[in-house]
Amino acid sequence: MPLDALVAVGDALCGSWSPWPEARERAPTDIEEHLAASGRARGVGSARRALTHVRVGVESPKETELRLLLVRGGLPEPEINTKTYDGAGRYLGKPDLRYPDEQVLIEYEGDEHRRDPGRWRRDIRRRERFADAGWRTIRVTAADLRGAPARELVSRVRRSLSG
């Protein structure tokens, strides 16, 4: 399997969408122990490399893809799906990725975000709450994850982080 696919599998095991919620937090350790016991079996080296990129709390394969794109583009590792509050303690939401010091959040929006009217309205209200609290939202779709649009996305996030 390609490295990114292995990372996505690892993120799935550690994510909220894992079919084994009781195993989420310990999944990285369990995987590492299994790999250590596997010796030099075929694919173990790739799996070990992938494990260094696996993160607990990822909620979709596209979040994994987006996070890897940003980090490989030279940006700092963003926080993943972190509950966020304004200065008065009011809950704003849980963005896919965020850079709290710069108040920049990045939201991956799949087709379900536009096809489901209720979700679309909730997304708008959440974006407005973040904007009112001084956060910048960068919206991302599948088309932004490859080629020239991906390079532009990394540049846009970099500009947002630097001022």
C-alpha positions as CSV (number, residue, x, y, z in Angstrom):
1,M,0.0,0.0,0.0
2,P,1.2,3.6,-0.6
3,L,2.3,5.4,2.5
4,D,-0.6,7.8,2.6
5,A,-3.1,4.9,2.4
6,L,-1.3,3.3,5.3
7,V,-1.5,6.6,7.3
8,A,-5.2,6.8,6.5
9,V,-5.8,3.3,7.8
10,G,-3.9,4.1,11.0
11,D,-5.9,7.4,11.4
12,A,-9.1,5.4,10.9
13,L,-8.2,3.0,13.7
14,C,-7.5,6.0,15.9
15,G,-10.4,8.2,14.7
16,S,-13.9,8.8,16.0
17,W,-15.2,6.8,13.0
18,S,-13.3,3.7,14.1
19,P,-15.6,0.7,14.5
20,W,-13.6,0.0,17.7
21,P,-14.0,3.1,19.9
22,E,-12.5,1.3,22.9
23,A,-9.3,0.8,21.0
24,R,-8.8,4.3,19.6
25,E,-6.4,5.7,22.2
26,R,-4.3,2.6,22.4
27,A,-4.2,1.9,18.7
28,P,-0.8,3.5,17.9
29,T,0.8,1.6,20.8
30,D,-0.8,-1.6,19.7
31,I,0.2,-1.1,16.1
32,E,3.8,-0.3,17.2
33,E,4.0,-3.4,19.3
34,H,2.6,-5.6,16.5
35,L,5.1,-4.1,14.1
36,A,8.0,-4.7,16.5
37,A,6.9,-8.4,16.8
38,S,6.7,-8.7,13.0
39,G,10.5,-8.5,12.5
40,R,11.4,-8.0,8.8
41,A,8.1,-9.2,7.3
42,R,7.2,-7.6,4.0
43,G,5.7,-4.2,4.4
44,V,6.7,-3.7,8.0
45,G,9.1,-0.9,7.1
46,S,6.4,1.0,5.2
47,A,4.0,0.5,8.1
48,R,6.5,1.8,10.6
49,R,7.1,5.0,8.4
50,A,3.3,5.4,8.2
51,L,2.8,5.1,11.9
52,T,5.0,8.2,12.5
53,H,2.2,10.2,10.7
54,V,-0.8,8.5,12.4
55,R,-2.8,10.8,14.7
56,V,-5.5,10.2,17.2
57,G,-8.8,12.1,16.5
58,V,-8.9,12.3,12.7
59,E,-12.4,12.0,11.5
60,S,-12.1,11.2,7.8
61,P,-9.6,10.0,5.1
62,K,-9.7,13.5,3.5
63,E,-8.7,15.1,6.8
64,T,-5.6,12.8,6.7
65,E,-4.9,13.8,3.1
66,L,-5.3,17.5,3.9
67,R,-3.1,17.3,7.0
68,L,-0.3,15.4,5.1
69,L,-0.5,17.9,2.3
70,L,0.0,20.8,4.7
71,V,2.9,19.2,6.6
72,R,4.7,18.1,3.5
73,G,4.3,21.6,2.2
74,G,6.5,22.8,5.1
75,L,3.7,24.0,7.4
76,P,3.6,23.2,11.1
77,E,1.4,20.2,12.1
78,P,-2.1,21.5,12.8
79,E,-4.2,20.5,15.8
80,I,-6.9,18.0,14.8
81,N,-10.6,18.2,15.7
82,T,-10.1,20.2,18.9
83,K,-13.1,21.7,20.7
84,T,-12.6,25.5,20.4
85,Y,-14.0,28.2,22.7
86,D,-14.0,32.0,22.4
87,G,-12.5,34.3,25.1
88,A,-15.8,34.2,27.1
89,G,-15.8,30.4,27.1
90,R,-18.6,30.0,24.5
91,Y,-18.2,26.9,22.4
92,L,-17.5,27.8,18.8
93,G,-17.1,24.3,17.2
94,K,-14.6,21.6,16.5
95,P,-12.7,22.4,13.3
96,D,-11.1,19.7,11.2
97,L,-7.6,21.3,11.5
98,R,-6.6,24.4,13.4
99,Y,-3.6,26.6,14.2
100,P,-4.8,28.2,17.5
101,D,-2.0,30.8,17.9
102,E,-2.8,32.3,14.6
103,Q,-6.6,31.7,14.9
104,V,-6.7,29.9,11.5
105,L,-8.9,26.9,11.0
106,I,-9.1,24.6,7.9
107,E,-12.3,22.8,7.1
108,Y,-12.5,20.0,4.5
109,E,-15.9,20.1,2.9
110,G,-17.0,17.0,1.1
111,D,-20.1,16.9,-1.1
112,E,-22.3,16.0,1.9
113,H,-21.7,19.5,3.2
114,R,-23.6,21.0,0.3
115,R,-26.1,18.2,-0.4
116,D,-27.5,18.1,3.2
117,P,-29.4,21.4,3.8
118,G,-29.3,21.0,7.6
119,R,-25.5,20.4,7.6
120,W,-25.0,23.3,5.2
121,R,-26.9,25.7,7.6
122,R,-25.0,24.3,10.6
123,D,-21.7,24.8,8.8
124,I,-22.6,28.4,8.0
125,R,-23.5,29.2,11.6
126,R,-20.3,27.6,12.9
127,R,-18.2,29.6,10.4
128,E,-19.9,32.8,11.5
129,R,-19.3,32.0,15.2
130,F,-15.6,31.5,14.5
131,A,-15.5,34.7,12.4
132,D,-17.1,36.7,15.2
133,A,-14.4,35.4,17.5
134,G,-11.6,36.5,15.1
135,W,-10.8,33.2,13.4
136,R,-10.1,32.9,9.7
137,T,-11.6,29.8,8.0
138,I,-10.1,28.2,5.0
139,R,-12.5,26.0,3.2
140,V,-11.1,23.0,1.2
141,T,-12.7,20.6,-1.2
142,A,-11.3,17.5,-3.0
143,A,-10.3,19.6,-6.0
144,D,-7.9,21.5,-3.7
145,L,-5.8,18.5,-2.8
146,R,-4.0,17.8,-6.1
147,G,-1.7,19.7,-8.5
148,A,-1.7,23.5,-8.8
149,P,-4.7,24.0,-6.5
150,A,-2.9,22.0,-3.8
151,R,0.2,24.2,-4.1
152,E,-2.1,27.3,-3.9
153,L,-3.8,25.9,-0.8
154,V,-0.5,25.4,1.0
155,S,0.5,29.0,0.0
156,R,-2.8,30.4,1.2
157,V,-2.5,28.7,4.6
158,R,1.1,29.8,4.9
159,R,0.1,33.4,4.2
160,S,-2.7,33.1,6.8
161,L,-0.3,31.8,9.4
162,S,2.2,34.6,8.8
163,G,-0.1,37.5,9.2
